[in-house]
Amino acid sequence: MNFSKKFYLGIFIFSFLLPLTAQDSGARFLLLQPSATSQAMGGVGVALHQDVFALYYNPAALAFTKQYSISGSLVKPFPFFGNSLHSFIGAIIPLKHFGTLAVSANLYWKGTQQQVDITGNLIGPVSENNELLNSQLKIAYALPLSRQVSLGVGIGRVQINLSDIALGVRGEKSGASAFFADLGIFATNLLPNLTLKPTLDPLPVKLRWLADIRKYQGISLGISLSNLGSNLRFIEEEFADKLPGKLTIGASYWPLSSEVISAMIAVDLEMPLFEDSSVDYLHLGTQVRFLHLFSLRFGRYIDTTDNLRKSFNTFGGGIHLRYFAFNIARYNRTYRSIWHYDVTLQLEI
């Protein structure tokens, strides 16, 4: 089966998985993106990541990863709430000729919560220590169908823990959980001749690993269905919330790739499955790398809906060594700017 038949077959399968009705969804923390690389480029990711963060954006992209790696990220998603924290950690285990296995934990924490009475007077803290409020645990598997095309699936469990204040409103039950699945299709290095690849003198043997950037060329395409699963029920079934399922379609293109400098542009369309809007966000991003060691990134979130959310610009950068990478992003999703960090450790065996 050639590439075009495989890719269109995947789209055909995906079309049967799309819901026909719209409604509001819960567990909104699942929409907080964990990767500083993506956040610096306006939230693109479904046709970009081939690292641990592919667990969030598109599990199919894991199929072409040949290195064992561990990645983690950290951000205060709402900086005016000093007691909130979003963290992500994951690991990749390549299985050589049998695809790639990966696991991740997507966690949302709260610190001390202040409680006031009806007149606004401070009563005291609800909790003294940091407490895990929401969590998503996931295991994913990606299988290459060819050197360019792969499929991926992720399954896991979401847990929502209510704060002590919410317990008095929602009843005695302390939280709710749900099982979910993610599905993805990924195609990479399509039309490689569209990338300008200047001929340069060979690098010294000690720096030959820098040439790995040349493997990024042409166009990559990705389609991902996320958060498909059972409902979160806190009290009665009629009050159950759906998970925030979404369909994301994206593409990335490398117009230039060399050992000295490379450039990439990407775009994602993010579409909610259980809400009224047809397209939630348009994500645009670009990246320039120097010597495969340093990256500069810029992007824009474009809000296509009519609600209170807004569009905003993003920027950031990264340092990439042979076994270590550090990335940072800066953006202003709310009333104050946010710093976002992630770290990756990797080893090829």
RADAZI-V334966 format. One record per helix or strand of 3 or more residues. SS is the DSSP state (hx for helix, st for strand). FROM is the first residue (numbers start at 1). TO is the last residue. If there is no record, write none. Layout:
ss->SS from->FROM to->TO
ss->SS from->FROM to->TO
This chain:
ss->hx from->3 to->15
ss->hx from->28 to->31
ss->hx from->36 to->40
ss->hx from->54 to->57
ss->hx from->59 to->64
ss->st from->68 to->75
ss->st from->84 to->94
ss->hx from->96 to->98
ss->st from->100 to->110
ss->st from->114 to->116
ss->st from->122 to->125
ss->st from->131 to->144
ss->st from->149 to->161
ss->hx from->164 to->170
ss->st from->175 to->190
ss->hx from->192 to->194
ss->hx from->205 to->215
ss->st from->218 to->229
ss->hx from->237 to->239
ss->st from->241 to->243
ss->st from->246 to->256
ss->st from->261 to->272
ss->st from->281 to->290
ss->st from->294 to->303
ss->st from->312 to->320
ss->st from->324 to->331
ss->st from->338 to->347
